[in-house]
Amino acid sequence: MKRILIALVAAATLLAACSTSGGNDAAKLTVREQEVLHRVVAGKTNQAIASELKISQKTVEKYMAAIFTKLNVSSRVEAAVVAVKEGLV
């Protein structure tokens, strides 16, 4: 788990350095989307997030899709970068 988190942080740092992302709707994240995003930043899998929040993995996937759209990103790593950069977590 520690290696995954280190890899996530390294990838996030690289993406942040190369990022040219435009505006996003980060302020419009729902409370539940913020809870999911917080767990993504912590390196949790969809399965782990679903278990912790007592929802289905499909529901986590739907939250992730909404988060990607609102943050104008296309991956978990990019979402984590934006979350950290914008102080969402």
N, C-alpha and C positions, 0 to 999 in steps of 0.2 A: 504494500500500500504506500509506503514511504517513497519508493522508487517511482510509482505512478505520479504521486504528488510533485516530486522533484521534476519529472519529465513535463508535467502540466505547467509548472511555473516557468521552466525553461522555454517551452513552446510559447507560452503567453508573452514572455519577455521579447522573444523574436518577433511575434506578431505585432506587439505594441510598437516596436521599432520600425516595422515596415507598414504599419497601418495607415491607410488613407481614407478611413471610413468617414462618411458624411454624418449628418445629423441622425438622431434616433429618438425614439419615444420612451426612453428609459424611465422617465417620471410617470409614465402611464402603466407601468407594471402593476398587476394586482398583488395583493398581499400573498396569495398562494404562489404566483409566479416568482415573487421575491424569495419565498421559502424554498422553492425548487432551485432557483439560481444560486442561492447560498450553499446548497448542498452540492451543486455542480462545481462551484469554486473549491469546495472542500475535497473534490475528487471522487465523489460518490457516483456509482453507476445508476442507471434508471431503475434497476431492480432494487437497489438499496434505498433509493429515494422513495420508491413506491411503498416499500416495507415500512420505512420510518413515518411516512405521512398517511399510511393506511389507505392507499389508493392503488389503482391498477397501473401496470407498466404502460398501458395504452394511454391512460390519462396523463402520465408523466410525459409521454411522447407529444401529446397535444399541447401541454404546457410549454415544452421545449420549442415546438413550432411557433407558438405565440411569442415566446421570448426572442427567438431568432428574428422574427419579423419586426418586433418592436425595437430591438437593438440594432437592426440592419446588419446582421452577421449570418454566417452560414455554418458555424461549427461551435461545439461546446467550448473549445479553447478560446475562440474569439469572444464568445459570450462571457467567459470568465475574465478575459482581459478588460472588456468594457465595464464589467461589474466592478472590478478593482479600480480602474482608472476613474470611474465616475462616482466611486464611493457608495455603490449600491449594496455592498455587503460589508 
